[in-house]
Amino acid sequence: AILRTPHVKQDLDETFAGAVRVSDLAARAQVHPVYLARQFRHHVGCSITEYRKLLKTRAAARALNSPNVSFAAVADEFGFADQSHFGRAFKSVTGLTPLNYRRLSV
């Protein structure tokens, strides 16, 4: 089967904040989930989960540029489990806590 990685990547780009499952992406691409995961990593350079975390963090970083938006609201808007999960994920991608990022960007 030919992997439709651009379509899978596009699906993730459009739906990253929601509940995205590899099995659903694989079904849309008409491939086995394990095959999709391996091919995605090969073509994109990271796992589907890592890519999704990167997308969520980028979107959250843009939202943090507004000083009136709470960290909890950002966490909720971009599909993080809670504010603590958001903080850990954000720091793992950027090296900064959301508060430090906001201080530098505002």
Beta strands, then each sheet from edge to edge (+ up, - down):
end
